[in-house]
């Protein structure tokens, strides 16, 4: 664990050893070890909740152990402040989460994030968390707690109601609406229509200006797209989330990160949580201000594809901003970290897919939310 104390002698040697080499197995031994470390830090050095969670969330910390449930850690921490012991049950999970959500979230930024306190400094490198069954259950529990914090949207909160309203457009017009909202007229939009036998996209990019796409599609009947055989594409249709160059520099003219013309959007996706939970979580993150989607598309598969703003001057800045958005969401709820590159493909609204669809039948990739038109 990357802990640097101003005065190492202030901590007992046995505690430093446990923090450097925490027990990784599951059982009564690790529970007692965690309880002992937390009790010592709280009562001997007056650590706050935020400081205790920084210790737990640091690189190789106890919270990174998928065998240790988040609820167990939460109970141990709360027991030190409630005066009820480590198994205090008087407070509900929602009350606990509501009271400390902000400070707990701040501890999830573990890359270049460095925080000074009166006792220590933490600096840990971010890394993906493996989606073990126990970890997925933890992500689901956290998502449910987050949803409960903002349950008032169910009572008709206007700020969220729009997220459940499907645009009153025929499928092929949904794509036009998304184009108009997310891209400028002269920006090139790249579409991918080919896939392999598993439904994975093959980069056969076709790139032309947003205005040309809109004009072309406006002249088409529903389903009669200007792609050869697109109506019968088994894998569906994708588009690059950012404006691209006219020609790709990759193999066969494929678009790459080097061909991004404007760094503006980031794909946010979670395919480890149930679909219903994903949408409710998007509502809650929207309500709390943590995530402001510009569009949300039902992929007709295992997830919703949300585009959020990620403006940057260059690839390096984009990567840093993308990590700042994705890593906390990944660590807390299991969002996909693989979407951090600017030429990422996302499901295009209004097209249908067969391979990988939820029902096993052809289903439409449906636009379920589109924010008000951005200023151009």
C-alpha positions in Angstrom: 0.0 0.0 0.0 1.5 3.3 -1.1 1.3 5.2 2.2 3.8 7.9 3.1 3.5 9.2 6.7 5.2 12.4 7.7 6.4 10.7 10.9 6.5 6.9 10.5 7.4 6.4 14.1 3.9 7.7 15.0 2.4 4.4 13.8 3.0 1.1 15.5 5.4 -1.1 13.5 2.9 -4.0 13.3 0.3 -1.6 11.8 2.7 -0.4 9.1 3.5 -4.0 8.2 -0.2 -4.8 7.8 -0.7 -1.8 5.6 2.2 -2.7 3.4 1.2 -6.4 3.2 -2.5 -6.7 3.9 -4.1 -10.2 4.2 -5.7 -11.2 0.9 -7.6 -14.3 1.9 -11.2 -14.3 3.1 -12.1 -15.3 6.6 -12.2 -14.4 10.3 -8.5 -13.5 10.2 -8.7 -10.7 7.6 -11.9 -9.3 9.3 -10.0 -9.0 12.6 -7.0 -7.6 10.9 -9.0 -4.9 9.2 -10.9 -4.1 12.4 -7.7 -3.8 14.4 -6.0 -1.5 11.9 -9.1 0.7 11.6 -9.5 0.8 15.4 -5.9 1.8 15.9 -5.9 4.6 13.2 -9.2 6.0 14.6 -8.5 5.9 18.3 -4.8 6.4 18.4 -4.4 8.9 15.6 -8.0 10.3 15.3 -8.4 9.4 11.6 -11.6 10.8 10.0 -14.0 8.7 7.9 -12.4 10.1 4.7 -8.9 9.2 5.9 -10.0 5.7 6.8 -11.5 5.2 3.4 -8.4 6.5 1.7 -6.4 3.8 3.6 -9.0 1.1 2.5 -9.1 2.3 -1.1 -5.3 2.8 -1.6 -3.4 0.6 -4.0 -3.5 -3.0 -2.7 -5.8 -1.8 0.1 -8.5 -3.9 1.7 -11.2 -2.4 -0.5 -9.3 -3.7 -3.5 -9.7 -7.3 -2.3 -12.8 -8.7 -4.1 -13.2 -11.3 -1.2 -14.0 -8.5 1.2 -17.5 -7.1 0.8 -18.0 -3.4 0.7 -20.7 -3.7 3.4 -18.3 -5.3 5.8 -15.8 -2.5 5.4 -18.6 0.1 5.7 -19.9 -1.5 8.9 -16.4 -1.6 10.4 -15.8 2.1 9.6 -19.3 3.2 10.8 -18.9 1.2 14.0 -16.0 3.4 15.0 -18.2 6.5 14.8 -21.6 5.3 15.9 -20.4 4.1 19.3 -22.3 0.9 18.7 -19.5 -1.4 17.8 -18.5 -2.7 14.3 -21.9 -4.3 13.7 -24.1 -1.3 14.4 -27.4 -1.7 12.5 -29.3 1.3 13.6 -28.5 3.3 10.4 -29.7 2.1 7.0 -27.3 1.7 4.1 -29.0 4.6 2.4 -28.5 6.9 5.4 -24.8 5.9 5.5 -24.3 6.4 1.8 -26.2 9.7 1.8 -24.1 11.0 4.7 -20.7 10.1 3.2 -21.2 9.7 -0.5 -19.1 12.7 -1.5 -16.1 11.9 0.7 -16.2 8.2 -0.3 -16.3 9.2 -4.0 -13.3 11.5 -3.7 -11.3 8.5 -2.5 -11.9 6.6 -5.7 -9.6 8.9 -7.8 -6.4 6.8 -7.4 -4.2 7.6 -10.3 -2.2 10.9 -10.2 -4.5 11.8 -7.3 -2.5 12.8 -4.2 -4.1 14.0 -1.0 -2.2 15.5 2.0 -3.5 15.1 5.5 -2.0 15.7 8.9 -0.7 12.2 8.9 -0.2 10.8 5.4 0.0 11.2 1.7 -1.5 8.7 -0.7 -0.5 8.2 -4.3 -1.6 5.1 -6.1 -1.7 4.0 -9.7 -5.1 3.3 -11.1 -5.8 -0.2 -12.4 -8.8 -2.1 -13.6 -10.8 -4.2 -11.1 -11.5 -7.7 -12.3 -15.3 -8.4 -12.4 -15.3 -11.4 -10.1 -18.8 -12.5 -8.9 -18.2 -11.0 -5.5 -17.0 -7.7 -7.1 -20.0 -7.6 -9.4 -22.3 -8.1 -6.4 -20.5 -5.2 -4.6 -20.9 -2.9 -7.7 -24.6 -3.8 -7.8 -25.1 -3.0 -4.1 -23.4 0.3 -4.5 -25.5 1.1 -7.5 -28.7 0.2 -5.6 -27.6 2.5 -2.7 -26.9 5.3 -5.2 -30.3 4.8 -6.8 -32.0 5.0 -3.4 -30.3 8.3 -2.7 -32.2 9.9 -5.6 -35.4 7.9 -5.5 -37.4 11.1 -5.7 -37.2 11.0 -9.5 -39.8 8.2 -9.3 -42.2 10.8 -8.0 -42.0 12.7 -11.2 -38.9 15.0 -10.9 -38.9 17.0 -14.1 -35.1 17.1 -14.3 -35.1 13.3 -14.9 -38.4 12.7 -16.6 -36.9 13.3 -20.0 -34.6 10.4 -19.6 -37.5 7.9 -19.8 -39.2 9.5 -22.8 -38.3 7.9 -26.1 -38.1 10.4 -28.9 -41.3 10.4 -30.9 -39.5 9.6 -34.1 -39.3 6.6 -36.5 -36.1 4.7 -36.0 -34.3 6.1 -39.0 -35.0 9.6 -37.9 -33.5 9.0 -34.5 -30.1 8.8 -36.2 -30.7 12.2 -37.9 -31.7 13.8 -34.6 -28.5 12.5 -32.9 -26.4 13.7 -35.8 -27.9 17.2 -35.6 -27.4 17.4 -31.9 -23.9 16.0 -31.5 -22.0 17.2 -34.6 -21.5 20.4 -36.5 -22.6 20.5 -40.2 -19.1 20.5 -41.6 -17.7 17.8 -39.2 -17.1 14.4 -40.6 -19.0 11.5 -39.1 -17.7 8.0 -39.5 -20.0 5.0 -39.8 -19.1 1.3 -39.6 -21.5 -1.3 -40.9 -19.4 -4.5 -41.1 -18.9 -7.1 -38.4 -17.4 -10.6 -38.0 -19.3 -13.8 -37.2 -19.4 -12.8 -33.5 -20.9 -9.4 -34.2 -17.7 -7.5 -33.5 -17.3 -4.4 -35.7 -14.8 -4.5 -38.6 -13.5 -1.0 -39.4 -14.9 -0.3 -42.9 -15.4 3.3 -42.1 -17.5 5.5 -44.4 -16.9 9.2 -43.4 -18.7 12.2 -44.7 -20.0 15.5 -43.3 -22.8 15.6 -40.8 -24.8 17.8 -43.2 -24.4 15.4 -46.1 -25.5 12.5 -43.8 -28.6 14.4 -42.8 -29.5 15.5 -46.3 -29.0 12.0 -47.6 -31.0 10.3 -44.9 -33.8 12.8 -45.1 -34.3 11.6 -48.7 -34.5 8.0 -47.6 -37.6 6.0 -46.7 -37.4 4.2 -43.3 -34.8 1.5 -43.4 -33.6 2.4 -46.9 -30.2 3.7 -45.9 -27.4 4.7 -48.2 -25.3 1.6 -47.2 -25.3 -1.5 -49.3 -27.4 -4.1 -47.4 -27.5 -2.1 -44.2 -31.1 -3.1 -43.4 -30.0 -6.7 -43.1 -26.7 -6.1 -41.2 -26.7 -8.9 -38.6 -24.4 -7.1 -36.2 -26.0 -3.6 -36.4 -24.3 -0.3 -37.1 -21.8 1.8 -35.2 -20.5 5.3 -35.4 -17.3 6.9 -34.1 -18.1 9.0 -31.0 -16.0 12.0 -32.2 -15.7 14.0 -35.4 -13.1 12.3 -37.6 -11.0 13.1 -40.7 -12.3 12.4 -44.1 -9.9 9.5 -44.7 -8.6 7.0 -42.1 -4.9 6.3 -41.6 -5.4 2.7 -40.5 -5.3 -0.5 -42.4 -7.7 -0.4 -45.3 -8.5 3.2 -44.5 -9.8 2.4 -41.1 -10.1 5.3 -38.6 -7.7 5.4 -35.7 -7.1 7.7 -32.7 -4.7 9.6 -34.9 -7.6 10.5 -37.2 -9.8 12.3 -34.6 -10.5 15.8 -35.7 -12.3 17.1 -32.6 -12.1 15.7 -29.1 -15.6 16.2 -27.7 -17.4 13.1 -26.6 -16.7 10.1 -24.4 -18.6 6.8 -24.4 -19.8 5.6 -21.0 -21.1 2.0 -20.7 -21.7 -0.5 -18.1 -22.5 -4.1 -19.1 -22.0 -5.9 -15.8 -25.2 -4.5 -14.1 -28.7 -5.6 -15.1 -30.2 -3.3 -17.7 -32.9 -1.9 -15.4 -30.3 -1.1 -12.8 -28.1 0.6 -15.4 -30.9 3.0 -16.4 -31.9 3.8 -12.8 -28.2 4.4 -12.1 -27.9 6.8 -15.0 -30.9 8.6 -13.6 -29.3 8.9 -10.2 -25.9 10.0 -11.6 -27.8 12.6 -13.7 -29.7 13.9 -10.7 -26.6 14.2 -8.5 -24.7 16.0 -11.3 -22.0 13.4 -11.5 -22.8 12.5 -15.1 -24.6 14.6 -17.7 -25.3 12.4 -20.7 -25.8 14.1 -24.1 -27.4 11.0 -25.5 -28.4 7.5 -24.3 -28.9 4.6 -26.8 -30.3 1.2 -25.9 -27.8 -1.0 -27.6 -30.4 -3.8 -27.9 -27.8 -5.9 -26.2 -26.5 -5.9 -22.6 -26.1 -2.2 -22.0 -26.9 1.5 -22.6 -24.4 3.6 -24.6 -24.2 7.1 -23.1 -22.2 9.9 -24.7 -20.9 12.6 -22.3 -18.9 15.7 -22.9 -15.1 15.3 -22.8 -13.7 18.4 -24.5 -9.9 18.4 -25.0 -7.3 20.1 -27.1 -5.4 17.0 -27.9 -5.2 13.2 -27.3 -3.2 13.5 -24.1 -5.6 15.9 -22.5 -8.6 13.7 -23.7 -7.1 10.6 -22.1 -6.6 12.4 -18.8 -10.1 13.7 -18.8 -11.5 10.4 -19.9 -9.7 8.6 -17.0 -11.0 11.2 -14.5 -14.6 10.4 -15.6 -14.3 6.6 -16.1 -12.1 5.4 -13.3 -14.3 6.5 -10.4 -17.4 5.1 -12.2 -15.5 1.8 -12.9 -14.3 1.5 -9.3 -17.6 2.3 -7.7 -20.1 0.7 -10.1 -18.2 -1.4 -12.7 -18.4 0.9 -15.8 -16.2 -0.1 -18.7 -12.7 1.3 -18.8 -12.2 0.2 -22.4 -14.0 3.2 -23.9 -11.3 5.8 -23.1 -10.0 6.2 -26.6 -11.3 9.1 -28.7 -12.1 7.1 -31.9 -14.2 4.6 -30.0 -17.2 3.1 -31.8 -20.7 3.3 -30.2 -24.1 1.8 -31.3 -25.8 4.1 -33.8 -29.5 4.9 -33.0 -32.2 3.7 -35.4 -30.4 0.7 -36.8 -31.2 -2.9 -35.9 -29.1 -5.9 -34.9 -29.5 -9.6 -34.7 -26.3 -10.9 -33.3 -26.1 -10.3 -29.6 -29.6 -8.9 -29.2 -31.4 -9.5 -25.9 -34.3 -11.5 -27.4 -32.3 -13.4 -30.0 -34.5 -11.7 -32.6 -33.7 -8.5 -34.6 -34.0 -5.5 -32.3 -33.5 -1.8 -32.9 -30.7 0.2 -31.3 -33.1 2.8 -29.8 -32.4 6.4 -28.9 -34.0 6.9 -25.5 -32.6 10.3 -24.5 -31.1 13.3 -26.3 -30.2 16.4 -24.5 -31.1 19.9 -25.8 -29.1 21.0 -28.7 -25.7 22.3 -27.7 -24.6 25.7 -28.8 -22.7 25.5 -32.1 
